Amino acid sequence: MSETLAAPSQLDALYDRVARVVPRLEWDLFADDIAAILELKRRRRAVILAHNYQTPEIFHCIADIRGDSLALARDAQGLDAEVIVMAGVHFMAETAKLMNPDRTVLMPSLEAGCSLADSITAEDVRALRRAHPGVPVVTYVNSTAEVKAESDICCTSANARRIVESLGVPRVIMIPDEFLAQNVQRETGVEIITWRGHCEVHERFTPQEIRDWRADNPDVAVLAHPECPPGVVAEADFSGSTAAMSDFVAGGAHRKVLLVTECSMSDNLAAAHPEVEFVRPCNLCPHMKRITLRAIRHALETMSHEVTIPAHLVAGGRRAVERMLAA
């Protein structure tokens, strides 16, 4: 578990991690909350899970586990902690609860939702099954527990192709992200029945924007998230999950990179890779940005907001996630 890091010298060491992307004046406003959170983590026996879209002071300075949706789903299992705080959005907290039913899971803001998760309901899934009997349902983890519970198996952007191919069938239903499903269909040749759900960050990127950025930066490597429209992915040099993007940058083959994804991803990678120049389109996720240091501190002080899942959804939702992790 984390030790208390309240001494000025220890806070300075944390600031060194983010000095390239967080001005000192901002850090001075953050320091008190960071020191308090580190002490509260120790006292509550808590861990913080942070998605790659969290801001650098959260991602690099207070998080215990960092990564994409797949990493957070995988690493949430069997944690040596009494309390899990999700620095992400609500469906991620639900997934952490599914995988750790005996742990207290806290969501710092109940308003940290997801346009994808909100785009589909359990009844919508049942209607899809009725319309396409016998076709397996692959559900993106960006979905509610009730939707997961109606599904055969989950996937993330990191393993969607592998999951679809592992089923060994010519046709699947893939929900709720239409663009991810279209991109997977192009890669696999499997016929995919889609749902018209979109990420409000990634759907805003256009192929023309990619061409314009290239014109201004001819030496840039363009990395696109597979939640982007297929036309955007086609313009990119590489498409992959946020974890795959991180690995691409860490590989060191390119000194200038454009990440076609949520804006804080570039900040977090820039803090870790000072040798790389990042061209920065800045599409922010309004839901991720509801998670702040102050909200995390309040969650640990008051033990709110606790995430619960109705008992009748637990077995089905957990089974879909476990099948994904085992595939």
C-alpha positions in Angstrom: 0.0 0.0 0.0 1.1 3.6 -0.5 3.0 5.4 2.2 2.2 9.0 3.3 4.1 11.4 1.1 3.3 14.7 2.7 6.8 16.1 3.2 7.7 18.9 0.8 10.7 17.0 -0.6 8.5 14.0 -1.3 5.9 16.2 -3.0 8.7 17.8 -5.0 9.7 14.3 -6.2 6.1 13.7 -7.4 6.1 17.0 -9.1 9.2 16.0 -11.1 7.0 13.3 -12.8 4.7 15.9 -14.3 6.8 19.1 -14.4 6.8 19.1 -18.2 3.0 19.3 -18.4 1.8 20.9 -15.1 2.9 24.5 -14.4 4.3 25.0 -10.9 1.6 27.5 -10.1 -1.0 24.7 -10.7 1.0 22.2 -8.8 1.0 24.5 -5.7 -2.8 24.4 -5.8 -2.8 20.6 -6.1 -0.2 19.7 -3.4 -2.5 19.9 -0.4 -5.1 17.5 -2.0 -2.4 15.1 -3.1 -0.9 14.9 0.3 -4.3 14.4 1.9 -5.2 11.7 -0.7 -2.0 9.8 -0.1 -2.7 9.8 3.7 -6.3 8.8 3.2 -5.3 5.9 0.9 -3.0 4.6 3.7 -5.7 5.0 6.3 -8.5 3.5 4.3 -6.4 0.7 2.8 -7.5 2.1 -0.6 -6.1 1.9 -4.1 -6.8 4.3 -7.0 -7.4 3.0 -10.5 -6.8 5.6 -13.2 -7.7 5.4 -16.8 -5.3 6.8 -19.4 -7.6 9.8 -20.0 -7.2 11.1 -16.5 -5.2 14.3 -16.0 -1.4 14.0 -15.2 -1.6 15.0 -11.5 -4.1 12.1 -11.0 -2.5 9.6 -13.4 1.1 10.0 -12.4 1.0 11.2 -8.8 -1.8 9.4 -6.9 -2.8 6.4 -9.0 -1.8 2.8 -8.0 -3.0 1.1 -11.2 -3.0 2.9 -14.5 -4.1 1.9 -18.0 -6.8 1.3 -20.5 -10.1 -0.4 -19.9 -8.6 -3.9 -20.4 -5.8 -3.3 -17.9 -8.2 -1.8 -15.3 -10.6 -4.8 -15.8 -7.8 -7.3 -15.5 -5.9 -5.6 -12.7 -9.0 -4.9 -10.6 -9.2 -8.6 -9.8 -8.2 -9.7 -6.3 -6.6 -6.4 -5.2 -5.1 -6.3 -1.7 -7.2 -3.4 -0.6 -10.4 -2.8 1.2 -11.4 0.2 -1.0 -11.1 0.8 -4.7 -11.5 4.3 -6.0 -12.2 4.6 -9.8 -10.6 7.6 -11.4 -12.5 7.0 -14.6 -16.1 6.8 -15.6 -19.1 4.9 -14.1 -19.0 1.7 -16.2 -15.4 1.2 -15.2 -16.4 1.4 -11.5 -19.1 -1.1 -12.2 -16.6 -3.5 -13.8 -14.3 -3.1 -10.8 -17.2 -4.0 -8.6 -18.2 -7.0 -10.7 -14.6 -8.3 -10.3 -14.3 -7.4 -6.6 -17.8 -8.0 -5.1 -16.4 -8.0 -1.6 -14.6 -4.7 -1.9 -16.0 -1.2 -1.5 -15.8 0.6 -4.8 -16.1 4.4 -4.8 -17.0 6.7 -7.7 -15.8 10.2 -7.0 -18.5 11.8 -9.3 -21.9 10.2 -10.2 -21.9 12.5 -13.3 -18.9 10.8 -14.8 -20.9 8.8 -17.4 -20.3 7.7 -21.0 -22.1 8.4 -24.2 -21.5 4.8 -25.3 -22.8 3.2 -22.2 -25.8 5.5 -22.3 -26.6 4.6 -25.9 -28.0 1.1 -25.2 -30.2 -0.7 -22.6 -30.7 -4.3 -21.6 -34.0 -4.4 -23.5 -32.2 -3.2 -26.6 -29.9 -6.2 -26.3 -32.9 -8.6 -25.9 -34.5 -7.0 -29.0 -31.3 -7.6 -31.0 -31.2 -11.3 -29.9 -34.9 -11.7 -31.0 -34.1 -10.2 -34.4 -31.0 -12.3 -34.8 -31.5 -15.6 -33.0 -28.4 -17.6 -32.3 -26.0 -14.8 -33.1 -23.5 -14.2 -30.2 -23.4 -10.8 -28.6 -20.0 -9.2 -28.1 -20.2 -6.2 -25.8 -17.7 -3.5 -25.4 -16.7 -2.9 -21.8 -17.9 0.7 -22.3 -21.4 -0.5 -21.2 -23.5 -0.8 -18.1 -23.6 -3.8 -15.9 -27.2 -4.6 -17.1 -26.0 -4.7 -20.7 -23.0 -6.8 -19.8 -25.4 -9.2 -18.1 -27.3 -9.7 -21.3 -24.1 -10.5 -23.3 -22.1 -13.6 -24.2 -18.7 -12.0 -23.9 -17.1 -8.6 -23.4 -14.2 -7.0 -25.3 -12.1 -3.9 -25.1 -10.6 -1.9 -28.0 -7.3 -3.7 -27.2 -8.7 -7.2 -27.7 -11.9 -6.7 -29.9 -10.4 -8.4 -32.9 -9.1 -11.4 -31.0 -12.4 -11.8 -29.1 -14.5 -11.8 -32.3 -12.2 -14.2 -34.1 -12.1 -16.5 -31.0 -15.8 -17.2 -31.4 -15.2 -19.0 -34.7 -18.5 -17.8 -36.2 -19.2 -15.9 -39.4 -21.6 -13.4 -37.8 -21.7 -11.5 -34.5 -23.6 -8.8 -32.8 -21.2 -6.2 -31.5 -22.4 -3.4 -29.3 -22.6 -0.5 -28.5 -19.8 1.2 -30.5 -20.7 1.3 -34.2 -17.3 2.6 -35.3 -15.3 0.0 -33.3 -17.5 -2.7 -34.8 -17.0 -1.4 -38.3 -13.2 -1.2 -37.8 -13.2 -4.8 -36.4 -15.3 -6.1 -39.3 -12.8 -4.6 -41.8 -9.9 -6.4 -40.0 -11.6 -9.7 -39.5 -14.0 -10.2 -42.4 -16.6 -11.4 -39.9 -20.0 -10.0 -40.6 -20.9 -7.7 -37.7 -24.4 -6.4 -36.8 -23.8 -3.0 -35.2 -25.5 -0.6 -32.9 -25.5 3.2 -33.4 -23.5 4.1 -30.3 -20.6 6.5 -30.6 -18.0 8.0 -28.3 -18.6 11.8 -28.1 -14.9 12.4 -28.1 -13.8 10.1 -31.0 -16.8 10.7 -33.3 -15.8 14.4 -33.7 -12.6 13.6 -35.5 -12.7 13.7 -39.4 -10.4 12.5 -42.2 -9.9 16.0 -43.4 -8.6 17.0 -39.9 -6.0 14.2 -40.2 -4.9 15.4 -43.7 -4.7 19.0 -42.4 -2.5 18.0 -39.5 -0.2 16.0 -41.8 0.1 19.0 -44.1 1.4 21.1 -41.2 3.5 18.2 -39.8 4.7 16.0 -42.6 7.0 14.0 -40.3 4.3 13.1 -37.8 3.1 9.6 -36.9 -0.7 9.5 -36.6 -2.2 7.1 -34.1 -6.0 6.7 -34.1 -8.2 5.1 -31.5 -10.5 2.4 -33.0 -13.5 4.3 -31.6 -12.9 6.8 -34.4 -14.9 6.6 -37.6 -13.4 4.2 -40.2 -12.4 7.1 -42.5 -10.2 8.5 -39.7 -8.6 5.2 -38.9 -7.9 4.7 -42.7 -5.9 8.0 -42.6 -3.8 6.9 -39.6 -0.4 5.2 -39.6 -1.5 3.0 -36.6 -4.8 2.2 -34.9 -5.0 0.7 -31.4 -6.2 1.0 -27.8 -4.7 3.6 -25.5 -2.4 0.9 -24.2 -1.2 0.1 -27.7 -0.7 3.8 -28.4 1.5 4.0 -25.3 3.5 1.0 -26.4 3.9 2.6 -29.9 5.3 5.8 -28.4 7.6 3.9 -26.0 9.0 2.0 -28.9 10.9 5.2 -29.8 10.6 4.9 -33.6 9.0 8.4 -34.0 9.9 11.7 -32.5 6.7 13.5 -33.4 3.3 11.9 -32.7 -0.3 12.8 -33.1 -2.8 10.9 -30.9 -6.3 10.9 -32.3 -8.0 10.4 -29.0 -8.8 12.1 -25.7 -6.6 15.1 -25.0 -5.1 14.0 -21.6 -3.5 11.0 -23.2 -1.0 13.2 -24.8 -0.2 15.0 -21.6 0.4 11.7 -19.7 2.7 10.3 -22.5 4.5 13.7 -22.8 5.3 13.5 -19.1 6.8 10.1 -19.5 8.5 10.7 -22.9 10.2 14.1 -23.0 12.0 13.1 -26.2 8.8 12.9 -28.2 7.0 16.0 -29.6 3.2 15.6 -29.4 0.9 17.4 -31.9 -2.1 18.1 -29.8 -5.7 18.0 -31.0 -7.7 18.6 -27.9 -11.0 16.8 -27.7 -11.8 16.5 -24.0 -14.1 13.9 -22.5 -16.4 15.9 -20.2 -17.1 12.9 -18.1 -13.5 12.0 -17.4 -12.8 15.6 -16.4 -15.4 15.4 -13.7 -12.9 13.3 -11.8 -10.6 15.8 -10.0 -8.2 15.6 -7.0 -10.8 17.4 -4.9 -13.5 14.8 -5.9 -11.2 11.9 -5.1 -10.2 13.4 -1.7 -13.9 13.9 -0.9 -14.7 10.4 -1.9 -12.1 9.0 0.5 -13.0 11.4 3.3 -16.8 10.5 3.1 -16.6 7.0 1.5 -18.8 8.2 -1.3 -20.2 7.4 -3.8 -20.3 3.7 -3.2 -21.0 1.6 -6.4 -23.5 -1.2 -6.0 -24.8 -3.7 -8.6 -28.3 -5.3 -8.3 -27.8 -9.0 -7.3 -29.6 -10.3 -10.4 -27.0 -8.7 -12.7 -23.9 -9.8 -11.0 -23.5 -13.4 -12.3 -24.2 -12.5 -15.9 -22.1 -9.4 -15.9 -19.2 -11.0 -14.2 -19.4 -14.0 -16.5 -19.1 -11.9 -19.7 -16.0 -10.1 -18.3 -14.4 -13.3 -17.1 -14.9 -14.9 -20.6 -13.1 -11.9 -22.1 -10.2 -12.2 -19.7 -9.9 -15.9 -20.3 -10.1 -15.8 -24.1 
